[in-house]
């Protein structure tokens, strides 16, 4: 979502990698992470207190994150355990809430939403991706159109999985509105394709 053609490379803290699609193709994820962390911190801090002076806190946050991520390099996978240990130690300090960071487990949020466990669906995902060529990007643990059953249909809208899907939909709609506001021909083209599709179905 958002960077499917680059795979997981944009997700790895401290990684330096090359994105041939860019005019300046060498990317240092740490720089990107610092920019994102600063913007998120400012937005949340100013939401809580619109008159707050936050720049010193932003600078402190960036220093701490840079220290925990470590030096940027081309290969970082083998360093992830030590990096996460630094995050966990940082979370225990007073400035960061003095609260233990929960252990991450892949698929936990999906397992809480669905009866089918992630491990049970992995073979289905592999089969699905083999049979549906042309899919760009990551399978987010379930792929597209794979069957699943809600643990509790009555409370499905309270699950993190459902909320994430709704947030993605909202984000895509907002992006589409921005694009069509600047390029109205996209909206016209979409309308033509919708009519053509409707005619074909009837």
N, C-alpha and C positions, 0 to 999 in steps of 0.2 A: 504494500500500500504506500504509494508516494514515490517509491524508488525501485520498483520491481526489476527493471533492466539491470540495475547494479547489484542485485542480490543482497547479501548481508553485509557487504563491505561498508556501507554508510553507518552501520550499527556498532561497529567495533571501536571502542574508545582507544585513542592513541595511535590508530592506524594511519599510515601514509599510503595512499593508493592513487591509481591513475584512472580518471574518467575521461575517455576519449571524446565524449560528447561536448565537453566544455572547451571554451577558448583558452582557459588556463587549466589544463587537465590534471595537474598534481594537486591532490586534496589531502589536507591534514585534518582528520576528524576532530582532533582536540580543539583546533580553532573554531570549527563549526559548533562543537558542543559548548564551548565557552560563550559564543554568541547566543545560542539558544538558552543556556542557563541564565544568562544575564537578562534576556528579554522576559523569560518566564518569571524570574524572581521579581523584576520590576512590576510586571502586570499583577501578580498576586499580592505583593506588598502594598501597592498603591490601591488595589481594590479594598484591602483591609483599612488602609489609612491614606486617603488621597493627598494629604498634606505632608506625608512622610518624606524624609531625606534618606534615600536608599543607596546612593552611589558608593559610600564606604562599605556597606554590607555586600553590594554586588562585587566590589573589588576583592573583599575577603573571601567570598564564595568562590570566585574564579581562582584565587590562589590555592584554596583548599582542594578544589577539584583537579587543578593541574598537578598538584603534589600527589593526589591519590591515583590519578590516571598514569602518571609517570611520563617519561620521555617518549615523544612520538617516534615511531619506527615503521619500517615496511612490514615486519612480521611481529604480531603481538599475541597470537592465540595462546602460546605457552605461558604467557605472563598473566592470564586472566585470573587465576586462582589467587595470586598475590594482590592483584588490583582489587578484587572483591573483598579480600581480607582487610585492605586499607579502608574501603567504604564502610565495612561493618564496624571497624574501630572508630571511625569518624562519627558514625551514627550514635555512638555511646557518649559522645562529648556533650556538654550542656548546650553549646551553641546549636547543635543539631537534634535536640530533643531528648538526649540521654535515654533513648529507647532502642532495644535490639532490633536490627533489621530482619524481617522475616526471611526464612530460607526460601529461595526460589525453586520451584519445581515446574518443569515444562508441562503444559497442558492442564494445570490445576484449575484454572478458571473455566475451561471447557468441561472438565470432569465434574465440576460442581453444577454445571447446567444440564448435562446430558447423561442418560443411563449408560450409553456406550462409552467405555473408557478409551482414552487416546491410543493406548497400545493396541486395542482391538481393531481400531480403524486404520492403523498405519498400512497394513497390506492393501486395504481398499483404496487408500489414497494413491499408493503406487500404481495400482491397476488403472485407476481413474486417469491419472496424469499420462500414462502410456497410451490410453485409448483416445484422449482428447488433445491432439497436437495443436500447437499455436497458442497455448496458454502461456502468458508472460508472467513471470514473477513467482513469489513464494506461495506454497499451499499453507494456509494459516492453521494447520493441524487437522483440517477437515476437507479442504478443497472446496469445490463448487458442486452443488446439487447432490452431495452425498447424503444418504438417509441417516437420520438420527432421531432420538426420542427425548423429549424434555423429561427431566427428573420429576418436575412438578409443573405441569402446564399452567396451573393457576397463578404461579409466581414467576413465570419465565421472564416477564418484563423487568423483574428486579435483579436478574442475573447480570454479572459483569459481561458475559458474552453478548447478551441481547443489547445492553447499553452501548457496547463497543460498536456493534453493527449499526445501530441507530446514529451514533456519532459519525461513523464513516459515511453513511448516507447523507447526513446533514452537511458534512465537509464537501462531498462531491457536488451536492446541489449548489453550495455557495461558490465553489470553483467554477461550475458551469455558468452560474449567473454572472460572475466576473468576466468570463471569456465571452459570453454572448453580448454583454454590454459593450465590450470593446470591438467585437467582431460579429455584428448582427447576421452575417451570412451563415454562421454556424447554426443559428437557430432556424433559419430558413431551410438549410440543408437537412436538419433533423426533421422538420415538419414534412418535407418531401419524402424522406425515407419512411416516416411513420405511415403516411398515406399509402405509399407503395407496398409496405408490409401488410397493411390492412386489406388492400385489394387482393394481394396474393393469397391471404388466408381465406377470403370469401370466394 
